[in-house]
Amino acid sequence: MTVGKVNLTLRVSGRGGSAWMHRLAAGLLVVSAGCGGGEDANAIKVGAIFDLTGPTADVGTDYADGMRGFVDWINLQGGIEGRPIDLIYQDYAYQVPRAEQLYSQFVNEGVVAFMGWGTGDTEALKLRIAEDEIPFSSASLSHVLGNPAEAPYNFLLATSYSDQFRIALDWIAQNHGDGAPVVALMHNASPFGTSPARLGGIEFAEARGIDLTLYEMPRGAVDYTGEFSRIRQSGAQYVVFQNTSSPAAVAVQNARSLGLDVTLICLNWCSNGQLVQLAGDAAEGVMGTMPYAPLGFDVPGTRLIRDYLDAKGESIEGKTNAYTQAWWTFAVFAEAMRQVLAAGDELTGANIRAALETFTDFDMLGVTVPLTFTPTDHLGSKGLRIFRVEGGEWVPMTEFIRAPAVP
């Protein structure tokens, strides 16, 4: 039964990418009921772990939906060079041992690529990923994962936490008045939380004359008054959050109720509609570093997703930029797989990696900056827009800003 048709136009650059994506999207997308299911010996197996029930499930669920949405969309087009994607995934609840167990299980089942989630588990797996030659993209944007010397099969499809933090600190330095800016980094109690500071952020702050102090946000906390008491005593004028939207929303409400005269800035995992929904009026004026555009931001790459959702009878309501990020992360890997198959080569991890390393200014249709990978640099994206909450909506403050170099 046909439930919808959408006229889609898509333009993507990169080696051979434009023609393929035009063929997929320039015609009519017909969404049919009951078109999936069943084993297909020709299917391309891709593994994934999601946090659906753990401490980062507030954003992890939306990310998982974006991954599954892209797989559904591409399979409706006939797959990649006629081969459907078989996405093999499970909830790992943000538990590193569970991630390691599921990774081994899915590799044994024959996956040729992997979509991960957390910083701790991705950093723990990076050597095994290299040994197995499994191209891997994680929702973790830890800077070290973009260094092929340390993680040769990991690829970052969004601006790293370190680059995001440097962009935020650079904005502070350029817009601050007299005296040294005093910045508090409130962070998740995990490697994810400390990543922006420990991988270049502290050195960058020192070089720019910024007084930076870190404040851990204990897991499960329902109030951060104690942390804000210390922040007030420090004289901080800026608070940057490296956490997911739920704890960040609590902290934003605390800051407002305590009457702190500070500028609040979220890095990507709390720069979303969920923060606004949870924090309410307290979110007004919060700034956010957004590597990927929210679905309500009108660019070709978000229109493509909205058209798909419309055809499925779904709304963007409640879906955040995590959905956008997941969709386009998988899309880039799919294009690399297409290039390998179109060249008549075997679809191996090594060949997928080699294809990704040819991407130069790969057009992401406005959802993020164009991506470039090389054999010596897997940090594909080095820029973003800064948004701000105005009238209960995230609106862009800037065009794309490139991350400043480490002094």
C-alpha positions as CSV (number, residue, x, y, z in Angstrom):
1,M,0.0,0.0,0.0
2,T,1.5,3.4,-1.0
3,V,1.1,5.9,1.8
4,G,2.9,8.8,0.4
5,K,5.0,10.4,-2.4
6,V,7.6,13.1,-2.0
7,N,9.4,15.0,-4.7
8,L,13.0,15.2,-3.4
9,T,16.0,17.1,-4.9
10,L,19.4,16.5,-3.4
11,R,22.9,17.7,-4.4
12,V,26.0,16.1,-2.9
13,S,29.6,16.5,-4.0
14,G,32.5,14.2,-3.4
15,R,33.9,11.5,-5.7
16,G,30.9,10.3,-7.7
17,G,28.5,11.3,-5.0
18,S,26.5,13.9,-6.9
19,A,25.1,11.6,-9.6
20,W,24.2,8.9,-7.2
21,M,22.3,11.1,-4.8
22,H,20.5,12.8,-7.7
23,R,19.4,9.4,-8.9
24,L,18.1,8.5,-5.4
25,A,16.3,11.7,-4.6
26,A,15.5,13.7,-7.8
27,G,12.5,11.4,-8.6
28,L,9.5,10.4,-6.6
29,L,10.1,8.6,-3.2
30,V,7.4,6.0,-2.8
31,V,6.9,4.8,0.7
32,S,5.3,1.4,0.8
33,A,4.0,-0.6,3.7
34,G,5.6,-3.9,4.5
35,C,8.6,-3.5,2.3
36,G,11.2,-4.6,4.9
37,G,11.9,-7.8,6.8
38,G,13.4,-11.1,6.1
39,E,17.0,-12.2,5.6
40,D,18.8,-11.0,2.4
41,A,22.0,-12.7,1.6
42,N,23.0,-9.6,-0.5
43,A,22.4,-7.2,2.4
44,I,25.1,-4.9,3.7
45,K,25.4,-5.5,7.5
46,V,26.2,-2.5,9.6
47,G,26.4,-2.8,13.4
48,A,25.2,-0.1,15.9
49,I,24.9,0.4,19.6
50,F,22.5,3.0,21.1
51,D,21.8,4.3,24.5
52,L,18.0,3.8,24.8
53,T,17.7,3.3,28.5
54,G,21.0,4.6,30.1
55,P,22.0,8.0,31.4
56,T,22.3,9.6,28.0
57,A,19.1,8.1,26.6
58,D,17.5,11.6,26.6
59,V,19.5,12.3,23.4
60,G,20.4,8.7,22.5
61,T,16.9,7.7,21.6
62,D,16.6,10.5,19.0
63,Y,20.0,9.7,17.6
64,A,18.9,6.0,17.2
65,D,15.7,7.1,15.4
66,G,17.8,9.2,13.0
67,M,20.0,6.2,12.2
68,R,17.1,3.9,11.6
69,G,15.3,6.6,9.6
70,F,18.1,6.9,7.2
71,V,18.4,3.1,6.8
72,D,14.7,2.9,6.1
73,W,14.9,5.8,3.6
74,I,17.9,4.3,1.6
75,N,16.3,0.9,1.5
76,L,13.2,2.4,0.1
77,Q,15.3,3.7,-2.8
78,G,16.6,0.2,-3.5
79,G,19.6,0.3,-1.1
80,I,23.2,0.9,-2.1
81,E,23.9,-0.2,-5.7
82,G,20.9,-2.5,-5.3
83,R,21.9,-3.9,-1.9
84,P,19.8,-3.2,1.2
85,I,21.3,-2.2,4.5
86,D,20.8,-4.6,7.4
87,L,21.2,-2.5,10.5
88,I,22.1,-4.8,13.5
89,Y,21.7,-2.9,16.7
90,Q,21.0,-3.2,20.5
91,D,20.6,-0.9,23.5
92,Y,23.8,-0.9,25.5
93,A,22.6,1.5,28.2
94,Y,25.9,3.4,28.2
95,Q,27.8,0.5,29.7
96,V,31.3,0.1,28.4
97,P,31.5,-3.7,29.0
98,R,28.2,-4.1,27.2
99,A,29.5,-2.0,24.3
100,E,32.6,-4.2,24.0
101,Q,30.5,-7.4,24.1
102,L,28.1,-6.2,21.4
103,Y,30.9,-4.9,19.2
104,S,32.5,-8.4,19.2
105,Q,29.1,-10.0,18.6
106,F,28.3,-7.9,15.6
107,V,31.7,-8.2,14.1
108,N,31.4,-11.9,14.3
109,E,28.0,-11.6,12.5
110,G,29.9,-10.0,9.5
111,V,29.3,-6.2,9.8
112,V,31.5,-4.1,7.5
113,A,31.0,-0.8,9.4
114,F,29.8,0.3,12.9
115,M,27.9,3.2,14.4
116,G,28.8,3.8,18.0
117,W,27.7,6.2,20.7
118,G,29.7,7.0,23.9
119,T,33.2,8.5,24.4
120,G,34.3,6.0,27.0
121,D,33.3,2.9,25.0
122,T,34.5,4.3,21.7
123,E,37.9,5.2,23.1
124,A,38.1,1.8,24.8
125,L,37.3,0.0,21.4
126,K,39.6,2.1,19.1
127,L,42.5,-0.4,19.0
128,R,40.2,-3.4,18.4
129,I,38.4,-1.4,15.7
130,A,41.7,-0.8,14.0
131,E,42.7,-4.5,14.3
132,D,39.4,-5.6,12.8
133,E,39.5,-2.9,10.1
134,I,35.9,-1.8,10.8
135,P,35.2,1.8,9.8
136,F,33.5,3.3,12.9
137,S,31.7,6.6,13.5
138,S,30.6,7.4,17.0
139,A,28.2,10.0,18.3
140,S,31.2,10.7,20.6
141,L,33.0,13.7,19.2
142,S,36.2,13.2,21.3
143,H,39.0,14.9,19.4
144,V,41.4,11.9,19.7
145,L,39.0,9.8,17.7
146,G,39.7,11.9,14.6
147,N,43.5,11.2,14.7
148,P,44.3,8.3,12.4
149,A,47.6,7.8,14.2
150,E,45.7,6.8,17.3
151,A,42.3,5.6,15.8
152,P,42.9,4.7,12.2
153,Y,39.4,3.4,11.5
154,N,37.4,6.0,13.5
155,F,35.8,9.0,11.7
156,L,34.3,12.1,13.2
157,L,31.3,13.3,11.2
158,A,30.6,16.3,13.5
159,T,32.8,19.0,15.0
160,S,34.8,17.6,17.9
161,Y,34.1,18.6,21.5
162,S,37.5,20.3,21.6
163,D,36.8,22.3,18.5
164,Q,33.3,23.2,19.8
165,F,34.8,24.4,23.0
166,R,37.5,26.4,21.3
167,I,34.8,28.1,19.1
168,A,32.8,29.0,22.3
169,L,35.9,30.2,24.1
170,D,37.0,32.2,21.1
171,W,33.5,33.8,20.9
172,I,33.8,34.7,24.6
173,A,37.3,36.2,24.2
174,Q,36.2,38.3,21.2
175,N,33.0,39.6,22.8
176,H,34.1,40.0,26.4
177,G,34.7,43.5,27.8
178,D,37.5,44.6,30.1
179,G,39.5,42.1,32.2
180,A,40.0,38.4,31.8
181,P,36.9,36.3,31.1
182,V,36.1,33.8,33.9
183,V,34.5,30.7,32.5
184,A,33.1,27.7,34.3
185,L,32.8,24.4,32.4
186,M,30.1,22.2,34.0
187,H,30.5,18.7,32.7
188,N,29.2,15.2,32.8
189,A,31.0,12.9,35.1
190,S,32.6,10.8,32.4
191,P,35.3,10.9,29.6
192,F,32.6,12.5,27.5
193,G,32.3,15.3,30.0
194,T,36.0,16.1,30.4
195,S,36.9,15.7,26.7
196,P,36.6,19.4,25.6
197,A,39.0,20.5,28.3
198,R,41.5,17.6,28.5
199,L,42.0,17.5,24.7
200,G,43.1,21.1,24.1
201,G,40.6,23.2,25.8
202,I,42.6,24.1,28.9
203,E,45.7,25.0,26.8
204,F,43.5,27.2,24.5
205,A,41.9,29.0,27.4
206,E,45.3,29.8,28.9
207,A,46.6,31.0,25.5
208,R,43.6,33.4,25.2
209,G,43.9,34.7,28.7
210,I,40.7,33.0,29.9
211,D,40.3,31.9,33.6
212,L,38.8,28.4,33.2
213,T,37.6,26.1,36.0
214,L,35.9,22.7,35.7
215,Y,32.9,21.7,37.7
216,E,31.7,18.1,37.6
217,M,27.9,17.4,37.4
218,P,27.3,14.2,39.4
219,R,25.2,11.6,37.6
220,G,21.6,11.6,38.8
221,A,21.8,14.9,40.5
222,V,18.5,16.8,40.7
223,D,20.0,20.1,41.8
224,Y,23.3,21.9,41.2
225,T,22.9,24.7,43.7
226,G,26.2,23.6,45.4
227,E,28.1,23.8,42.1
228,F,26.6,27.2,41.3
229,S,27.5,28.5,44.8
230,R,31.1,27.8,44.0
231,I,30.7,29.3,40.5
232,R,29.3,32.5,41.9
233,Q,32.2,32.7,44.3
234,S,34.6,32.3,41.4
235,G,33.2,35.4,39.7
236,A,32.4,33.5,36.5
237,Q,30.7,35.4,33.8
238,Y,30.2,32.4,31.5
239,V,29.0,28.9,32.1
240,V,29.6,26.3,29.4
241,F,27.8,22.9,29.6
242,Q,29.2,19.7,28.3
243,N,26.3,17.4,29.1
244,T,23.1,16.1,27.7
245,S,19.9,18.1,27.7
246,S,18.2,16.7,30.8
247,P,20.9,17.6,33.4
248,A,21.7,20.8,31.5
249,A,18.1,21.9,31.7
250,V,18.1,21.4,35.5
251,A,21.3,23.5,35.7
252,V,19.9,26.2,33.5
253,Q,16.8,26.5,35.8
254,N,19.1,26.5,38.9
255,A,21.2,29.4,37.4
256,R,18.1,31.5,36.6
257,S,16.4,30.8,40.0
258,L,19.6,31.8,41.8
259,G,19.8,35.0,39.9
260,L,23.3,34.4,38.4
261,D,24.3,37.1,36.0
262,V,26.1,34.7,33.6
263,T,26.0,33.8,29.9
264,L,25.0,30.2,29.5
265,I,26.4,28.2,26.5
266,C,25.6,24.6,25.7
267,L,27.9,22.4,23.6
268,N,26.1,20.1,21.1
269,W,24.4,17.5,23.3
270,C,22.3,20.0,25.2
271,S,21.9,22.5,22.3
272,N,18.5,21.1,21.3
273,G,14.8,21.5,21.5
274,Q,14.7,19.1,24.4
275,L,16.6,21.6,26.6
276,V,14.0,24.3,25.7
277,Q,11.1,22.0,26.5
278,L,12.6,20.9,29.8
279,A,13.9,24.3,31.0
280,G,11.0,26.3,29.8
281,D,11.4,30.1,30.1
282,A,14.7,29.6,31.8
283,A,16.2,28.6,28.5
284,E,15.6,32.0,27.0
285,G,19.0,33.5,25.9
286,V,21.0,30.2,26.2
287,M,23.5,29.9,23.5
288,G,24.5,26.7,21.8
289,T,27.3,25.3,19.5
290,M,25.4,23.3,16.9
291,P,27.4,21.2,14.5
292,Y,24.1,20.0,12.9
293,A,21.1,22.1,12.2
294,P,17.8,21.4,14.0
295,L,15.1,19.9,11.7
296,G,13.1,23.2,11.8
297,F,16.0,25.1,10.3
298,D,15.3,25.3,6.6
299,V,18.2,24.0,4.5
300,P,18.1,21.3,1.8
301,G,19.4,18.6,4.1
302,T,16.7,19.1,6.7
303,R,14.0,19.4,4.0
304,L,15.0,16.0,2.8
305,I,14.4,14.5,6.3
306,R,11.1,16.4,6.7
307,D,9.9,15.1,3.4
308,Y,10.7,11.6,4.4
309,L,8.9,12.0,7.7
310,D,5.9,13.6,6.0
311,A,5.7,10.6,3.7
312,K,5.7,8.3,6.7
313,G,3.0,10.3,8.4
314,E,5.4,11.5,11.1
315,S,6.2,15.0,12.4
316,I,9.4,16.7,13.4
317,E,7.7,17.5,16.7
318,G,10.0,16.2,19.5
319,K,12.8,15.4,17.1
320,T,16.1,17.2,17.7
321,N,19.3,17.9,15.8
322,A,20.5,14.6,17.1
323,Y,18.2,13.1,14.5
324,T,19.8,15.2,11.8
325,Q,23.3,14.3,12.9
326,A,22.6,10.6,12.9
327,W,20.9,10.6,9.5
328,W,23.7,12.4,7.8
329,T,26.4,10.4,9.6
330,F,25.0,7.3,8.1
331,A,24.5,9.0,4.7
332,V,28.2,9.7,4.5
333,F,29.1,6.1,5.2
334,A,26.6,5.0,2.7
335,E,28.2,7.1,0.0
336,A,31.6,5.6,0.8
337,M,30.1,2.1,0.4
338,R,28.5,3.1,-2.9
339,Q,31.8,4.3,-4.2
340,V,33.4,1.0,-3.3
341,L,30.7,-1.0,-5.0
342,A,30.5,1.2,-8.0
343,A,34.2,0.7,-8.6
344,G,33.7,-3.0,-8.6
345,D,35.7,-3.5,-5.4
346,E,34.9,-5.8,-2.5
347,L,33.0,-4.1,0.3
348,T,35.6,-4.4,3.0
349,G,36.4,-2.1,5.9
350,A,39.8,-1.2,4.3
351,N,38.1,-0.2,1.0
352,I,35.4,1.8,2.8
353,R,38.0,3.7,4.8
354,A,40.0,4.4,1.6
355,A,36.8,5.8,0.0
356,L,36.1,8.0,3.0
357,E,39.6,9.4,2.9
358,T,39.0,10.8,-0.6
359,F,36.1,13.0,0.5
360,T,36.9,16.7,-0.1
361,D,34.4,19.4,0.7
362,F,31.6,16.8,0.7
363,D,28.4,18.8,0.5
364,M,26.1,18.2,3.5
365,L,23.3,20.3,2.1
366,G,23.5,23.0,4.7
367,V,23.1,20.8,7.8
368,T,26.7,21.2,8.7
369,V,30.0,22.4,7.1
370,P,31.3,20.4,4.1
371,L,33.3,17.4,5.2
372,T,36.9,16.6,4.3
373,F,38.8,13.4,5.3
374,T,42.4,12.6,4.5
375,P,44.7,9.6,5.4
376,T,46.2,11.9,8.1
377,D,43.0,13.6,9.4
378,H,39.7,12.0,10.2
379,L,38.2,15.2,11.8
380,G,35.8,15.7,8.9
381,S,34.1,18.8,10.3
382,K,35.8,21.7,11.8
383,G,33.1,24.3,12.0
384,L,29.5,25.0,13.2
385,R,26.9,27.7,13.7
386,I,26.2,29.3,17.1
387,F,22.5,29.4,17.9
388,R,20.6,31.1,20.7
389,V,17.2,30.5,22.2
390,E,14.8,33.4,21.3
391,G,11.1,33.2,21.9
392,G,11.4,29.5,22.8
393,E,13.1,28.6,19.5
394,W,16.8,28.0,18.6
395,V,17.7,30.7,16.0
396,P,21.1,31.1,14.4
397,M,23.4,33.8,15.8
398,T,26.2,33.2,13.3
399,E,26.9,31.7,9.9
400,F,29.4,28.8,10.0
401,I,32.4,29.5,12.2
402,R,35.6,27.5,11.7
403,A,37.4,26.3,14.9
404,P,40.4,28.4,15.7
405,A,43.8,26.7,15.6
406,V,45.4,25.7,18.9
407,P,48.0,28.4,19.7
